[in-house]
């Protein structure tokens, strides 16, 4: 197997692993009315401890609260939900909060497990001559690897023009958030109470801006929904019932095609033979076996990838990136549900197919660019380590040579000083000696000079060897 083939296999495993992770990922959001009775048939609202106990059983990622008294109550609720780590990311402070006796407050708040990088609350600012209590709270969070905007609304009910104007004000504020240059939002999740969103102008206005209203329920059951993240045109989910708990994932909603059953007669009713049934069963077994084999292969590649990454990190040869990068995976193909002997698949729009192919191509190019960047960085790090080791080795050798030269210079200086003193003494004797001793003294001086040169050569030879 060539290195290029092995890299392609690892890349395919990463893409498959990312697709499986995206499919299994879900975010749970709970919309809760704090002023609601603790049990059916009672009028007293539930205590903070009772609400915290119910929310702990649901274990949501984000909690959208209405009719709270303020930040203090939200902090007490977050504290009562420990050991789960929740924090108050947004809480309104409307002036006309219904603080009178017997009137429930209309403050709204948002609790989340993650910290918000932006939060905002705004009261309704309707036309002159109209007064409406309430408003909305907003928080931008990083949830499930995506940047989403969560909002909680208290819609002024009872008058249709007030409802529509309040919704328009809220959508206008969201439009300003859609235009962010940094940390762009990929979707919105909101909970509203006080208006009918199923029909009328308000419902059409919300659907026209990309909001989907899941099927509402009147009990605290768990709903399921889909929200495809898109920073260019973020869509949204809107819950209109309290309490509501919704698990939404980041896949596209499956398209269900139901064909009307054909008119059958007794004479024309088709019958299936046992051979056809056995062939269908065998085909199902083959498909199941192939799926199991693919999943096992992906699991083995994932384990090998983790071991290789752990080994590279232990050796210090794998630089970690400062931030994670996203791989765009195209949404799964629409699922077909048969309801009758004949099912006609719905044709896929060419624009949608081209858009999905473009998203897949961009995601693959981004991943390959990051992979090549990491490979280049690893190669540069290894080259730098080799150069540093070579430079250190050369430095040590130069220091050793300098040390030897210093010792040699000291020895030569010592030997030369001794011989110079003897030559100087003989020179003084030569000046005062008799004529008959001149030749003898000159011979001794020549002998000492030759011995000095011999000793210097011997010292150099012994040190250099």
C-alpha positions as CSV (number, residue, x, y, z in Angstrom):
1,X,0.0,0.0,0.0
2,X,1.5,3.3,-1.1
3,X,1.5,6.3,1.3
4,X,-1.0,8.2,-0.9
5,X,-3.4,5.3,-0.8
6,X,-3.1,5.1,3.0
7,X,-3.8,8.8,3.3
8,X,-6.9,8.5,1.1
9,X,-8.1,5.6,3.4
10,X,-7.6,7.7,6.5
11,X,-9.4,10.7,4.9
12,X,-12.3,8.5,4.0
13,X,-12.4,7.2,7.6
14,X,-12.4,10.7,9.0
15,X,-15.2,11.8,6.7
16,X,-17.3,8.8,7.6
17,X,-16.6,9.3,11.3
18,X,-17.6,13.0,11.0
19,X,-20.9,12.0,9.3
20,X,-21.7,9.4,11.9
21,X,-21.0,12.0,14.7
22,X,-23.2,14.6,13.0
23,X,-26.0,12.2,12.7
24,X,-25.8,11.2,16.3
25,X,-25.5,14.7,17.6
26,X,-28.6,16.3,19.1
27,X,-29.4,19.4,21.3
28,X,-32.2,19.4,23.9
29,X,-34.1,22.6,24.6
30,X,-36.8,23.0,27.2
31,X,-39.3,25.9,27.3
32,X,-40.8,26.3,30.9
33,X,-43.4,28.5,32.5
34,X,-42.2,29.3,36.0
35,X,-45.6,30.6,37.1
36,X,-47.4,27.5,36.1
37,X,-48.9,25.3,39.0
38,X,-46.8,22.6,40.4
39,X,-49.5,20.0,39.8
40,X,-52.7,19.9,37.8
41,X,-55.7,21.2,39.7
42,X,-53.6,23.5,41.9
43,X,-53.3,27.3,41.6
44,X,-50.1,28.0,43.5
45,X,-47.0,28.1,41.3
46,X,-44.3,25.6,41.7
47,X,-41.3,26.4,43.9
48,X,-37.8,26.8,42.7
49,X,-36.8,23.3,44.1
50,X,-39.7,21.6,42.3
51,X,-38.9,23.3,39.0
52,X,-35.2,22.4,39.4
53,X,-36.1,18.8,40.1
54,X,-38.2,18.5,37.0
55,X,-35.6,20.2,34.8
56,X,-32.9,17.9,36.2
57,X,-34.9,14.9,35.0
58,X,-35.1,16.4,31.5
59,X,-31.4,17.4,31.5
60,X,-31.7,20.0,28.7
61,X,-28.8,21.9,27.1
62,X,-30.7,25.2,27.1
63,X,-33.7,26.3,29.2
64,X,-36.0,29.0,28.0
65,X,-37.9,30.5,31.0
66,X,-41.0,32.8,31.1
67,X,-42.7,34.7,33.9
68,X,-39.6,34.8,36.2
69,X,-39.2,37.5,38.8
70,X,-35.6,38.5,37.8
71,X,-32.0,37.5,37.8
72,X,-32.0,36.5,41.4
73,X,-34.7,33.8,40.9
74,X,-32.8,32.5,37.8
75,X,-29.6,32.2,39.8
76,X,-31.4,30.3,42.5
77,X,-32.8,28.0,39.9
78,X,-29.4,27.4,38.4
79,X,-27.9,26.7,41.9
80,X,-30.8,24.3,42.7
81,X,-30.0,22.3,39.5
82,X,-26.5,21.3,40.7
83,X,-24.5,19.1,40.3
84,X,-25.4,20.0,36.7
85,X,-23.6,23.1,35.6
86,X,-26.1,25.8,34.4
87,X,-25.6,29.5,34.2
88,X,-27.9,32.5,33.5
89,X,-26.9,33.7,30.1
90,X,-29.7,36.2,29.6
91,X,-32.5,37.7,31.8
92,X,-34.8,40.6,31.0
93,X,-35.6,43.6,33.3
94,X,-38.7,45.1,31.8
95,X,-40.2,48.0,33.8
96,X,-43.8,47.0,33.4
97,X,-43.1,43.5,34.7
98,X,-46.4,43.0,36.4
99,X,-45.1,43.5,40.0
100,X,-48.6,44.2,41.3
101,X,-50.2,41.9,43.8
102,X,-51.9,38.9,42.1
103,X,-50.2,39.6,38.7
104,X,-47.6,37.2,37.5
105,X,-44.3,38.8,36.3
106,X,-43.5,38.7,32.6
107,X,-39.7,38.6,32.7
108,X,-38.0,36.1,30.4
109,X,-34.7,34.4,30.8
110,X,-32.3,31.8,29.3
111,X,-30.3,29.2,31.2
112,X,-27.6,27.2,29.4
113,X,-24.7,24.8,30.1
114,X,-22.3,26.9,28.0
115,X,-21.4,30.6,28.4
116,X,-22.9,33.0,25.9
117,X,-20.7,35.2,23.7
118,X,-23.5,37.7,23.3
119,X,-26.7,38.4,25.2
120,X,-29.5,41.0,24.8
121,X,-33.0,41.8,26.2
122,X,-35.4,44.3,24.7
123,X,-39.0,45.4,25.7
124,X,-41.7,45.9,23.1
125,X,-41.5,49.3,21.5
126,X,-44.9,49.5,19.8
127,X,-46.6,52.4,18.1
128,X,-47.7,55.5,20.0
129,X,-51.0,55.0,21.9
130,X,-50.4,51.3,22.5
131,X,-49.1,49.8,25.7
132,X,-48.0,46.2,25.9
133,X,-45.9,44.5,28.6
134,X,-43.2,42.0,27.9
135,X,-40.4,41.8,25.4
136,X,-37.8,39.2,24.5
137,X,-34.4,38.0,25.6
138,X,-31.6,36.7,23.3
139,X,-28.4,34.8,23.7
140,X,-25.8,33.6,21.2
141,X,-24.2,30.2,22.2
142,X,-21.8,27.7,20.9
143,X,-23.8,24.4,21.1
144,X,-23.1,21.1,19.5
145,X,-20.2,22.6,17.5
146,X,-22.5,25.3,15.9
147,X,-23.2,28.9,16.7
148,X,-26.9,29.3,17.4
149,X,-29.1,32.1,18.7
150,X,-31.6,31.3,21.4
151,X,-34.5,33.6,22.2
152,X,-37.4,33.7,24.6
153,X,-40.5,35.9,23.9
154,X,-43.5,37.2,25.9
155,X,-45.9,38.2,23.1
156,X,-48.7,40.7,24.0
157,X,-51.8,38.6,23.6
158,X,-55.4,39.6,23.0
159,X,-54.9,42.0,20.1
160,X,-53.8,40.7,16.7
161,X,-52.1,44.0,15.6
162,X,-50.0,44.1,18.7
163,X,-48.9,40.5,18.2
164,X,-47.9,41.2,14.6
165,X,-46.0,44.3,15.4
166,X,-44.2,42.6,18.3
167,X,-43.1,39.7,16.0
168,X,-42.0,42.2,13.4
169,X,-39.8,44.0,16.0
170,X,-38.3,40.8,17.1
171,X,-37.6,39.6,13.5
172,X,-36.0,43.0,12.7
173,X,-33.6,42.6,15.6
174,X,-32.7,39.1,14.4
175,X,-32.0,40.5,10.9
176,X,-29.2,42.7,12.5
177,X,-27.7,39.5,14.1
178,X,-27.8,37.7,10.7
179,X,-25.4,40.4,9.3
180,X,-22.6,39.8,11.8
181,X,-19.1,39.5,10.1
182,X,-17.6,37.4,12.9
183,X,-19.1,34.5,14.9
184,X,-21.9,34.3,12.4
185,X,-25.0,32.6,13.6
186,X,-26.1,29.3,11.9
187,X,-29.6,29.1,13.2
188,X,-32.2,30.3,15.7
189,X,-34.2,28.5,18.4
190,X,-37.0,30.5,20.1
191,X,-39.9,29.9,22.4
192,X,-42.9,32.3,22.4
193,X,-46.2,32.5,24.3
194,X,-49.2,34.6,23.9
195,X,-50.1,34.4,20.2
196,X,-51.4,31.9,17.6
197,X,-48.6,31.0,15.2
198,X,-50.3,28.1,13.5
199,X,-52.2,30.4,11.1
200,X,-52.8,34.0,10.2
201,X,-50.4,36.7,9.2
202,X,-48.0,36.1,12.2
203,X,-47.5,32.5,11.2
204,X,-47.0,33.4,7.5
205,X,-44.5,36.1,8.6
206,X,-42.5,33.6,10.6
207,X,-42.4,30.9,8.0
208,X,-41.4,33.5,5.4
209,X,-38.2,34.2,7.4
210,X,-37.2,30.6,7.7
211,X,-38.8,29.6,11.0
212,X,-40.4,26.2,11.4
213,X,-43.1,25.7,14.0
214,X,-43.0,22.0,15.3
215,X,-46.2,20.3,16.1
216,X,-47.3,21.8,19.4
217,X,-48.3,19.6,22.3
218,X,-50.0,20.5,25.6
219,X,-48.0,18.2,27.8
220,X,-44.4,18.0,28.8
221,X,-43.5,15.4,26.1
222,X,-40.3,15.4,24.1
223,X,-40.6,16.5,20.5
224,X,-38.1,15.9,17.7
225,X,-37.1,18.4,15.0
226,X,-34.4,19.1,12.5
227,X,-32.3,22.3,12.1
228,X,-29.7,22.5,9.3
229,X,-27.0,25.0,10.2
230,X,-26.3,27.6,7.6
231,X,-24.5,30.8,8.2
232,X,-25.6,32.4,4.9
233,X,-29.3,32.0,5.5
234,X,-29.9,30.7,9.1
235,X,-33.3,29.0,9.6
236,X,-35.1,28.6,13.0
237,X,-37.4,26.6,15.2
238,X,-40.2,28.2,17.2
239,X,-42.0,26.6,20.1
240,X,-45.4,28.0,21.1
241,X,-46.5,25.8,24.0
242,X,-45.3,25.6,27.6
243,X,-43.8,23.3,28.8
244,X,-42.1,21.8,25.8
245,X,-38.9,19.8,25.5
246,X,-37.5,19.3,22.0
247,X,-34.5,17.3,20.8
248,X,-33.3,18.7,17.5
249,X,-30.4,17.5,15.4
250,X,-28.5,19.1,12.5
251,X,-29.8,16.9,9.7
252,X,-32.3,17.9,7.0
253,X,-35.9,16.8,7.6
254,X,-36.6,13.6,5.7
255,X,-39.0,14.0,2.8
256,X,-41.8,11.5,3.0
257,X,-43.5,10.6,-0.3
258,X,-46.9,8.9,0.1
259,X,-48.6,7.6,-3.0
260,X,-52.4,7.2,-3.0
261,X,-53.3,3.5,-3.1
262,X,-54.5,2.4,-6.5
263,X,-58.0,1.1,-7.1
264,X,-57.8,-2.7,-6.9
265,X,-60.3,-5.3,-8.0
266,X,-60.5,-8.8,-6.8
267,X,-59.4,-10.1,-10.2
268,X,-56.4,-7.8,-10.6
269,X,-55.1,-8.1,-7.0
270,X,-51.4,-9.1,-7.3
271,X,-50.1,-12.0,-5.3
272,X,-46.5,-12.5,-4.2
273,X,-45.0,-15.9,-4.6
274,X,-42.8,-17.6,-2.0
275,X,-39.8,-17.2,-4.3
276,X,-40.3,-13.4,-4.4
277,X,-40.5,-13.3,-0.6
278,X,-37.4,-15.4,-0.2
279,X,-35.5,-13.2,-2.6
280,X,-36.5,-10.1,-0.7
281,X,-35.4,-11.6,2.6
282,X,-32.1,-12.6,1.1
283,X,-31.6,-9.1,-0.3
284,X,-32.4,-7.6,3.1
285,X,-29.8,-9.9,4.8
286,X,-27.2,-8.9,2.2
287,X,-27.8,-5.2,2.8
288,X,-27.7,-5.7,6.6
289,X,-24.4,-7.7,6.3
290,X,-22.8,-5.0,4.1
291,X,-23.9,-2.3,6.5
292,X,-22.4,-4.1,9.5
293,X,-19.2,-4.7,7.6
294,X,-18.9,-1.0,6.7
295,X,-19.5,0.0,10.3
296,X,-17.0,-2.5,11.7
297,X,-14.4,-1.2,9.1
298,X,-15.0,2.4,10.2
299,X,-14.7,1.4,13.9
300,X,-11.3,-0.4,13.2
301,X,-10.0,2.6,11.2
302,X,-11.1,5.0,14.0
303,X,-9.3,2.9,16.7
304,X,-6.1,2.9,14.5
305,X,-6.4,6.6,13.9
306,X,-6.6,7.3,17.6
307,X,-3.6,5.1,18.4
308,X,-1.6,6.8,15.7
309,X,-2.5,10.3,16.9
310,X,-1.7,9.3,20.5
311,X,1.7,8.0,19.5
312,X,2.5,11.1,17.5
313,X,1.4,13.4,20.3
314,X,3.6,11.4,22.8
315,X,6.6,11.8,20.4
316,X,5.9,15.5,20.1
317,X,5.8,15.4,16.4
318,X,2.2,16.4,15.9
319,X,1.5,20.2,16.4
320,X,-2.0,20.8,17.7
321,X,-4.1,23.4,15.8
322,X,-5.3,26.5,17.7
323,X,-8.9,26.0,16.7
324,X,-10.9,23.2,15.3
325,X,-12.1,23.3,11.7
326,X,-15.4,22.2,10.3
327,X,-16.0,19.6,7.6
328,X,-19.2,20.3,5.7
329,X,-21.1,17.0,5.2
330,X,-24.0,17.0,2.8
331,X,-27.4,16.1,4.4
332,X,-28.5,12.5,4.0
333,X,-30.6,11.5,1.1
334,X,-34.4,11.7,1.7
335,X,-35.9,8.6,3.1
336,X,-38.8,7.0,1.2
337,X,-41.7,5.5,3.1
338,X,-43.8,3.0,1.3
339,X,-47.6,3.3,1.8
340,X,-49.0,1.0,-0.8
341,X,-47.8,-1.2,-3.6
342,X,-46.5,1.7,-5.7
343,X,-44.2,4.5,-4.4
344,X,-43.1,7.3,-6.7
345,X,-39.9,9.1,-5.5
346,X,-40.0,12.8,-5.4
347,X,-37.5,14.4,-7.9
348,X,-34.7,16.2,-6.3
349,X,-34.4,19.9,-7.3
350,X,-31.3,20.5,-9.5
351,X,-30.5,23.7,-7.6
352,X,-30.6,21.8,-4.3
353,X,-28.5,19.0,-5.6
354,X,-25.9,21.4,-7.0
355,X,-25.9,23.3,-3.7
356,X,-25.3,20.0,-1.7
357,X,-22.5,19.0,-4.1
358,X,-20.9,22.5,-3.7
359,X,-21.1,22.2,0.1
360,X,-19.5,18.7,0.0
361,X,-16.8,20.0,-2.4
362,X,-16.0,23.0,-0.2
363,X,-15.9,20.9,2.9
364,X,-13.6,18.3,1.3
365,X,-11.3,21.1,0.0
366,X,-11.2,22.7,3.4
367,X,-10.3,19.4,5.1
368,X,-7.6,18.6,2.5
369,X,-6.1,22.1,2.9
370,X,-6.0,21.7,6.6
371,X,-4.4,18.3,6.2
372,X,-1.7,19.6,3.9
373,X,-1.1,22.5,6.2
374,X,-0.5,20.2,9.1
375,X,1.8,18.0,7.1
376,X,3.9,21.0,6.1
377,X,4.0,22.2,9.7
378,X,5.1,18.8,10.9
379,X,7.9,18.7,8.2
380,X,9.1,22.2,9.2
381,X,9.1,21.2,12.9
382,X,11.2,18.1,12.2
383,X,13.7,20.1,10.0
384,X,14.0,22.7,12.7
385,X,14.7,20.1,15.3
386,X,17.4,18.6,13.1
387,X,19.0,22.0,12.5
388,X,18.9,22.8,16.2
389,X,20.6,19.4,17.1
390,X,23.3,20.0,14.4
391,X,24.0,23.5,15.6
392,X,24.3,22.3,19.2
393,X,26.7,19.6,18.2
394,X,28.9,22.0,16.3
395,X,28.9,24.4,19.2
396,X,30.1,21.7,21.6
397,X,32.9,20.8,19.2
398,X,34.0,24.4,18.8
399,X,34.1,24.8,22.6
400,X,36.2,21.7,22.9
401,X,38.7,23.0,20.3
402,X,38.9,26.4,22.1
403,X,39.6,24.7,25.4
404,X,42.5,22.6,23.9
405,X,44.0,25.7,22.2
406,X,43.9,27.6,25.5
407,X,45.7,24.8,27.3
408,X,48.3,24.6,24.4
409,X,48.9,28.3,24.5
410,X,49.5,28.2,28.2
411,X,52.1,25.4,27.9
412,X,53.9,27.2,25.0
413,X,54.0,30.4,26.9
414,X,55.4,28.7,30.0
415,X,58.2,26.9,28.0
416,X,59.0,30.0,26.0
417,X,59.3,32.1,29.2
418,X,61.8,29.7,30.7
419,X,64.0,29.6,27.7
420,X,63.9,33.3,27.2
421,X,65.2,33.8,30.8
422,X,68.1,31.5,30.2
423,X,69.0,33.2,26.9
424,X,68.8,36.6,28.5
425,X,71.2,35.5,31.3
426,X,73.7,34.0,28.8
427,X,73.5,37.2,26.8
428,X,74.5,39.2,29.9
429,X,77.4,36.7,30.5
430,X,78.4,37.1,26.9
431,X,79.0,40.8,27.3
432,X,81.3,40.3,30.3
433,X,83.0,37.1,29.3
434,X,86.6,36.9,28.0
435,X,87.5,36.6,24.5
436,X,88.3,32.9,24.8
437,X,84.8,32.1,26.1
438,X,82.8,33.9,23.4
439,X,82.7,30.9,21.0
440,X,81.6,28.6,23.8
441,X,78.8,30.9,24.9
442,X,77.6,31.4,21.3
443,X,77.4,27.6,20.9
444,X,75.4,27.2,24.1
445,X,73.0,29.9,22.9
446,X,72.5,28.1,19.6
447,X,71.9,24.8,21.4
448,X,69.3,26.3,23.7
449,X,67.4,27.9,20.7
450,X,67.3,24.5,19.0
451,X,66.1,22.8,22.2
452,X,63.4,25.4,22.6
453,X,62.1,24.8,19.0
454,X,62.2,21.0,19.6
455,X,60.2,21.4,22.8
456,X,57.6,23.6,21.2
457,X,57.1,21.1,18.3
458,X,56.9,18.3,20.8
459,X,54.2,20.1,22.8
460,X,52.1,20.9,19.7
461,X,52.4,17.3,18.5
462,X,51.3,15.8,21.8
463,X,48.3,18.1,22.2
464,X,47.0,17.8,18.7
465,X,47.2,14.1,18.7
